[in-house]
Amino acid sequence: MTRSYLYLFDLKTICRSAFSGIFVSLLLFSAVIAQQGVTPAHIAEMEAVSGAVISDDGNHIAFTLSVPADPYKENAPNQNHLYVFDVQEGTKKAYFTSGSVAAVQFRPGTKTVSFLAQRPGDSTRSLYEVPLDGGEAVKVFSFARNILSYTWHSDGNHIAFTAFEEAERSSSPLPYKADVFEENQANRKGYITNVSRENHDPHQIQVDGSIYMIEWSPDGSQLAVSAAPTPGVDDSFMAQQVFVVDYRTREIAAEINNRGKIGQVTWSPDGQRLALRAGANINDPIDGRILIVSARGGAPQIIDQEYEGKYEQIRWTGNYELQFLASESTSSVLGTIEMNGSNKTILHRADTHAISSFSVSEDGDIAFVASSPQHPSEIFHLAAGSSSPDRKTYHNAWLNNVELGRQEVISYESRDGAFTIDGMLIYPVGYERGTAVPLITVVHGGPEAHYSNGWLTAYSIPGQMAAAKGYAVFYPNYRGSTGRGIDFIFSSQGDLAGKEFDDIVDGVDYLIEQGIADPDRIGVTGGSYGGYASAWMSTYYSDRFAAAVMFVGISNNLSKWGTSDIPEELYLVHSRERMWESDRKWMEYLQRSPIYWVNRAQTPILIMHGAEDTRVHPAQSLELYRHLKVRRPDVPARLVWYPGEGHGNSRAAAKLDYNYRMLEWFDTYLMTGDRTAEMPHWDAPIPERD
């Protein structure tokens, strides 16, 4: 039997108010709108293109489609299914949908598509290929352990790949095995093998530590390899170094003296240089700059240093020119730039599409993956020399039968006058200008991330689901966000919860001044650093927020340092100081913690967390919950654990449970503006399937 959202509200309490008629009308209005707008059921079945690569001849685009499991049948992660789009015919065809695939590539010199998968009967994740003209997927190569990544040599026979080395096993005679924290961790190692030779033993690349990226030089004589000293997450973020390795000896031929985050390494066509998409320095929070270095070694040099954007992907088009995808505030840009930073040319600017990746054929045709305010990610094709891309795939047929709230980019000034802050606003479905409505503020994590003007609805992001119920939804790119240049992203460092979170409140004030947001019905939600913001708004700024949903968030900066798997990243790119350097700093860190301000709390807060989270330990949520229950027992507060989930939910049923709980909490406290309403029933309000 389907549960109605109307029962979530205490109508007797509402009717005692002089405005009871208005509130009841709003509830009935939102219930009607919900029937024609986006619902959690839609999001639970939402598909999205997750990656794409175009063939050298430009005739085919191989892409992966992220397909969710049925949450009513299994609590399983999304699967990536393989499809191929025929550019000439304008048709797509399923190539592998019986399992999940990764690392899709066109095998050089053949008419096949290769990918990683673990099929029934496989003991490990192996390399497969399937002919472009169709047929059964054939296993090309398997290893003793899962293949994590691979890249083809230009001859189409050799691959370089990564896999974990075999971990040392305990010799204890006991039937019980203790878990010794952060010891005996297996490194990721690199290997080379010829897949065309049966039973060929792979050769190990002689680089110490844990290997993450491997790229063949154009002539196949060398490889660029990135490695960190240990397999720890912190080292993978902050300590990867690039080495040039000789193919024949598998030994290091040159060292690149890069420091800081790194996301991509690519060879110039003549093999003389490497381009790195990396951080400007060790304190840069992102890998969004372009650096150039000789393949013979040395220190990389940054180009286009004053660029107020973030490079998301790069590739060489010639020996002296690179092609790029970049984020500029809420927009995406495809362009080219000379290796010395000159002659920058924009090929395509997308103000109403968020481009996530691109691939280029030999003739210059571009296939890219992008979402828009009207749809999740799809495939687009941009012919060489054209400035107008064509959308090629159309998934999520349910979108044809729902009404969406209007989405627009907004800008406002920060209170200190230092920056103009950009963000997105989704209006309620059927919004009438001049009407003040409840507002949900959605804060991104990082803070080194940003929202683009694309599809902004997911299981933990209310977006169009909330718009269908009568809410406006606000996505601020506060200082510290990416896509605005080095100065903007560095501006939040060493000021945790300070001006960065003031920027969020300034955006709320702007929307109140515009007559869009009802000042008595302002809500907030977010995950990770956005969860930190949600906790801060419900304590320090509690008088401003009527409801909060905190996800995998931070509540105590002192204990955060001792429980996270990224303490060095926290220091190098966030705090820029060690809290134990003086007694004064200990107190400063405590004062930038939501638990310190619980005495101010009056905001009903729903706290949710993955029970296996290593990034933000679940104790962060427990601390805030306990402080609230002891110090402010009158404030509605609930804590929900998700067993088996980490820093964000990955499984279908856990996602749907989260989604319904989030919307129920806002309906109870934010739609009504009644902070004293009785808490909803502890069970998630998930309807039975029709």
N, C-alpha and C positions, 0 to 999 in steps of 0.2 A: 504494500500500500504506500503510495507516494505521500511524503510528509510536506505539508504546506509551510512556507516561510512565515506566514502570518502568525502562526502559533508561537513564534519565538518572542513576541512582544507582549508585555503585560498591559493589555488594553484598559484594564480598570485604572491602573495608575495613570496612563495617558489621558483618560477621560476626565481625571480630576483637574487637569490643566485647563486654563482659559483657552489654550490653543488646541484643545483635543480634536476639534473638527479638522484643523489643518493637518495634524499628524496622521489621523485616520485616512484622510484623503491621500497623503503622501504614500502611506503603506499600500493602499489599494492601487494607486497609480503605479508604484514600483512593481507590484505583483502582475499587473497587466502588461507592463513593458517587458518584464522578464520572459513572458511567453513568446515575444517576437525578437528578443535579443539573444546575445551569446550567453550560454549557461555552462556550469562546470561539466555537464555531460558532453558538450561540444569539445571542450578543451581536453577531456579525457580521451577523445578519439582523434585529436588534431594530428595531422601528418605535416612534416616539413622536410624540404630538401636540405640535407646536411653537408653535402659536398659535391663537387663536379669537376671533371677534367675533359677537355676537348682533344680529339685526336689530331695528330700532326697535319693531316690533310683537311681538317675542319669539317669532315662529313658526319662525325658522330660525337655525341656528348655522353660520357658515362657518368651517372650520378647515383648518389645514395639517398634513399628516402627513409627518414626516421619514422617508424611506425610503432605506436604504443601497444602494449599488451592490454587485454580486456581486464579492467580492474575488478570486475565481478567474478572473474574466473581464476586469475593468478596475480600475485604481487611480483611482477617481473619488470626488468628495465625495458626501454625501447629497443627495437631491433633496427639495424640499418640494412635495408634491402637494396639490391643492385638493379638499376634500370639503365637502358641505353636509349638515347633520343637520336633518331635519324634526322639530320638537319635537312637533307634534300627532300625526304618524304614527309617531314613534319609529324612523325609518329614516334611514340615511345613503346618500348617492349621490356617486360620483366625478364631479367637474366638470372637472378638468384634471390629467391624470397623464402627459402626454407630455413634460413638462419640469418645471423647477423654478420655483415662483412665490414672490413676496414681496409684502409690504404689502397684504394682503387687506382690503378695505373694502366696505361696502354703499354703492352710489352713491345719494345723496339724491334722493328723488322718483321713483325708478325701482324696478323689481323685478329689479335686476341686482347681481352681485357683481363688483367690479373688483380687478385685481391687476397686478403687474409681472412680465413674463416676456420672454425672448428666444427666439422660436420659429425653426425652420428658415426661412431666407430673410431674417430680420431682421438688420440690421447693428448694431443697438443694442437694449438692453433697453427695452421699450416698455410702454405702458399698455393693458391689455385689459379686457374685461368679458364676462360670460356670464349669460344670463337665469336667474332662479331656477327657472323651469319646464323648464330644460334647453336644450340646443342647443350650437352651436359658439361657441367664444370668438372675439370680434371685436376687432380692434385699434381703440382709441379715439384714441390719440395716440402719436406717436413724435417723438424729438428727434435732433439731430445726434450727440449723445453719450448714453451710458447714463443713464436716469433712475434716480437713487439713492433718492429718496423722493418722496412726493406727499401732498397732503391736499385733500379736496373742499371747495369753497364750499357753503353751504347750498342754493344754487340748482341744484346738480347739474350745472352746466355749466362752471364755472371750477375750475381746479386751481392750487395753488401747488406747485412741485416744485423739487428740487435736482438739479444735474448738475455735473460738473467742467467748468471752462472749458477751451478748447483750449490745450494747452501750446505754448510757442514751439518751433519746430523749428530744429535746427542748420543753419547755412549752410555747414558744412565740406564741401569738395569730395571728401574722402576717403571710401572705401567703408567705413571703420571709424568707429564712433561711440563715444567714451568716455562713461562715466556719471559726471557731475559730482555728487558726493554732496550731497544736500539742497538743491540749487539747481534752478531752473526747475521747481518743483513746481506743478502746477495747483491753483488754489483750487476749492472747491465753491461754486457760485453758486446763487442763488435766482431763480426765474422765475414769472411768472403767465401763464396762457393760457386761452382759452375753447375747450374741446375740441369744442363743438357747431358751431363755425364752421370750415369747411374752409379750410386753408392760412392759418390765423391765426398771425401771428408772435408768439412769446412776448415778454413785456416783462421785462426784468431788474430785480430788486429792488436798490435803490441802497444796499447795505450793504457796506462794505469787508471784506476778509478772506475767511474760509472759512465758509460757512453750513452749519449742521447741522440745526436744527429750525425748522419753520415751522408756525404754528397760526393759522387764521382766527378773528377775533372772531365772536361769535354773529350779529351783524348783517352781517358780511362787509365792513365798512368799513375794518377794520384787520387787521394780521397781527402776531403776536409771532414774532420771529426771533432765533435764537441764532447768534452768529458768533464765531470765534476769529481772532486777528491773522494766523495763517498756517495752512496745511494740515497742519503737523507734528502728530504724535501727541501730543507733550507739551502743545502749545497746546490741542488738542482736549480733553484731560483737565482742564487747569488754568486756561485763559484764555478760556473762552466767556463772552460777555456777551449779555444780552437787550436787544433793541431793539423798539420798537413802530413799525410802518411803515404809512403811509397807503396804502390800496389804490389810489386813483386816481393819486397821484403816484409811488408806489413808493419814496418817500423817508422818512427817519427822522422820526417825530413825537415820540418820547419815548425816553429811555434809562433802563434799569434798572441800578442800581449794585450788581449782584451780584458776589461774589467766591468762587471755589472751584469745585468740581465741580458739574455740573448734569446731570440726567437727564431732566427733563420740565418742560414749561410748559403751563399750561391756563387758559383764560379762565373767569371767572364768567359765569353766564347773562346778567347785565345789562351785561356788557362793562366794568365799572368796575374790576375787579381781576384780577390774575394770581396763580395759585398756582404756586410752583416746588417741584419735588422736587430738592433740592440739598444741598450741604454746609452745615454750620453756619457755617463760616468757611473761609479759605484753607487751613488745616491739617487739615481734616476729610478722611479718606481716602475717604469715600463720598458719594453723592448721596442719602442716606437720611433727610433731614429735610424738613419742610414749612415754606416761607416764603411770606408774603403781601406783595404790594406793589400800589400803585395803578397802573392802566394809564397814568396820566399821568407815570409815572416816579418815581424815588426809590430808597431803599435798602430791600430786602426785610427783613421782620421774622420771625424764627423763632417758631413756635408749638410748644407741647408739648415744650419744650426738655429736660425731665427724663425724657422717655419712654425706657425701657430696651428699645428695639426699633429696627427699621429700617423706614422706609416704603419700599415697593417700587413702588407705583403709586397715583396719586391721580386723582380726577375730582370736579367740582362736582355736587352734587345740587340745589342752589338757590343763591341769591345769597349765603348766609351759611354754608353747610354743604358739607363735602367727604366723599366716600366714599374708602376706602383699602384697600389690601392691605399688610400689614406682616409682618415676620418677628420673632418673639419667641423667641430662642434656637433651639431645634429645631422650633418650631411655626410655623404660618401663621395669620394673623388677618384677617378681613374686618370692616370697621366703618365708622362715621361719626364726624365730629368737627366742631364749630363752627369758623369761621375764626379765632376768638380763642383756640382751644385748649380750650374748655370743652365740657361735655356729650358726652363721648366714649362711644360705644355700640358694643358688639361684636355683630355680626350672626351671625358664625360663626367658631368657633375650631377649627382642624384640628391636632390633636396627632399624628395618624398619616397625614397627607397633607401634601405639600410643594406649595403652590400657587404657580405661576409667573406667572400673569396672570389678569385677569378683564375681563368686558365686561357692560354693563347695558342692558336694554331700557328703553323709555319708561315701562313699567308697573313697573319695578323688578326684573324677573327677572334673575338673574345666571347667566352662563355662565363657568366658570373651568376652567383647565388645571391638573391636579395629578397627581403620582405618589404612590405609597405604598410601604411596604416590600415589597409583594407584586407591584407592577407599575409599568412606566414610565408616562410622562405620558398621561393620557386626558382626555376632556371630562366635566365635571360640570355639572349644572343645579340651581340653587337658586331655587325659586319665591319671588316676593315675599311676605314675611311668614313664610316657612318657615325653620326652623333646621336642616333635614335635607336635604342635597343628594343628588341621584340621579346615579349614574354612567351615562353615555349611550353610551360607545364601549368596545369590547373588541377590542384588537389583540393580536398576539403569542400565537397559539393554542398555541405550544409551552409556554407557562407552565402549561397544564393537565396537562402530562405530566412536570413536574419537581418535585422536592422542594426547598423553600427552607429556609435556616437562619433561626432566630428572630432578629428584630431588636428591640432595645430601647434606650431612652434611659438613659444612665448619668450620674451626677454625682459629682464628687470635689473635695477641697480642694487648692488649690495649696500648695506647700511654704512659701511666705511668708505664707500665711493671708489674702492680699489678695482672693482671688476663689474662688467655686465654679465649677469648669469643667464644662461639659456636653459630651456627645458621644453617638455611637451605637456600639453593639456588635452585630455579627452573629455568632451562635454557629455552630459547625460543624453541618452537617446530621446529625441523630441524636445531638446532644451529650448526654452524661450528666453530670449535676451532680456537681461535685467532681473532674472530670477536668481536669488541666492540659494544655493543647494549644498548638501553635505559634500565634503571634499576628502578624498583619500590621498594622502601624500605617500608616494612610493620612492624609497631611497635606495639607490644602487649600492653595491658593495665595493670593496677595494680599499680605500676610496679610488684607486687607480682604475677606473672604468668609466663608462658614460652610456647614456641612452641616446640612440639615434632615432630619427623620425621614420621608424618602421613599425612592425607588428609588436605591440607591447602588452600582450596578454598571455599568461601561463598559469600553471597550477598555483604558484605563490605570488603572482602579479595580477591583481584584480582587473585592471584594464577594462576591456569591453564587457566583461561580466558585471562589473560594478556599474558601468554606464547604463546597462540594460535595466538596472534596479533603481536608477535615479541619482547616482553619485557622479560627481566630477572626479577625475583622477589626474594627479599632478606628478610629473617626473622631473625633478630638478637636477641639473648637472652642476652641482655646487663646486666651489674651488677645491682643487685636488683631483677633479675629474680629468679624463683624457680627452684628446681631440682639440685642445686649446693651447698647446705649446708648453715649453719648458717652464716658463715663469709661473703659469697658472697652476701646473701640477705640483711644483715645488712650494707653492704658497701655503699649503696646508700642513707642511711638515713641521713637527715640533709644536703643534698647536691642536692636539687631539680634542675633538668635540668643541673646539673654539669657534673661530670665524667660519669654518666650513659648515658647521651646523646652524650658525646664525644665518648663513645664506639660504638655508632651507626655510627657516621661519620668515625671512624677508620675502621669499616667494609666496608663502601663504598670505602674508600681509598684502602683497600686490594683488592677489586674486580676490581678497576681501574688498580692497579699494575699488576693484573693477566691478564689484557687485555680483561676482560669480560665486564666491565661497561664503557660506554662512559661518560667521565667526564662532558661533556656539556649537558647530558641528564639523570640527576639523579632526581627521584621523590620520594615522601614520602606520606604515608597515615597511619592512625591508629585511633582507637576509645578510648575515655576516656583518660587514661594516654598516650596512643598512639596518641590521638588527641592533647594532650599537646605537645608531641614530634613533631607532624606535624606543629603546630603553631611555635614552637621554631626553627625548621629547615627553615621555611619560613620567619623568621625575623632575629634572631641572626646569623644563618648559611645560610642566604638567597643566598649568592654568590655561594653556592654549589648546590642548588636545583632549578631545572627548573620548577617544578610543585608540588603542594601539594593538598591533599584532607583531610580535618580535620573533624573528626566525634566526636560529644559530648565531645569536648575537652576543656582544660583549657587555658585561656588567661591572667588571672589576679589573682595571688595568694592572693592578699589582699581581693578582693571581694569573692573569692572562699571560704574562711573561714566563711564568713557571709551568704552564700547561700546554702551550701551543707548539706545533712542530716547525714554526718559522721564527724563532727568536731573533736570528741575525737579520732577517728581512725586516722585522719590526723595528729594529734599531737603525739599519742603514737607510731605509726609504720611508719610514714613518716618523719615529720619535726623534731620531738624530742625536739622542743622548741616552746614556744608561741611567736607569732610575736609582741605582744604588750608589751613584757617585757622590751624593750628599743627602743628609736627612731632609733637606728642603725639597728635593726632587721626589722622595717617597711620598710626601704629602701632596705635591703637585699632581702626581699620578693618581692618587686616591681622589683628589678633588675633581679630576676629569673622569671619574667613574660614576655611573648611574646609582650604584648602591649608596654613595655618599649623600645623594640628594633624595633618598626615599622619603624623608620627612615632608617633602613637598608633594609627594605622590597623591593624585586624586583621579588619575586616568585609568579606567578599566583596561587591563592588559592581558592578552592571551600570549603565552610564551610557548614556543614549539622548537624542538631540537632533535637532531639525529643522535641516537644513543651511542654511536660509534665515531663521532666526530673527533678528529685529531687536530684540525685547524683551530677551531674554537671549541674548547672542551665543554661537554654538557654541563659541567659544574658552573660555568658562567651563567647559564639559565637558572640552575638550582639556587645559586647565591641570591639572585634578584628575587626569585619567588619566595625564599625563606625570609629575606629582609622585609618584603611586603607583608607577608603573613604575620610576622611578629610586630613590626613597627606600624603598619597601616592595615590592620585586619578588616577595616571597613571598605577598603578598595577592592573591587572585584579583580581577582587574579587567578589564572589557571595555567598549569604547566603540563605539556603533553610531550612524551617521549616517542620517538619512532625507532623501534628495534631494528637493527641491521642497516640503518641509514647513517650516512656520514655528514659531510658539510653540504647539506642539501639533499632532498629526497630524489632517488633515482628510479624507484619502482612504482608501477601503475596504481596499485591500491593505496599506497602511502601518499601519493600525490593527490588522489581524489579525496581521501580523508582530510588532508591538509586544506584543500580548496574549500570544501564545505564548511569546515570549522572557521576558517578565516572570514568567509562571507557572513556566516551566522553571527559571529562576534560583532562585526560592523553593523549588521542589521539590528542587533539588540541594543547597542550603545550609541552608535554614530547616527543612524537614520533618525532615531528618536531624540538624540541629544540628552538622554536620561542616564547619567553616570551611576545612578543608584539602582538601576533595574536589576532584578534577580538574574543571577548567572544562568545561561542556558543549561539544559541537561548535559551531564558529562559525556554522553554518547554522541558521536558525530551524526548530524542530521542528514544522512545519506539515504535517498529514496530507493525503494525497490525498483528494479528494472521493469519498465512497462512491458 
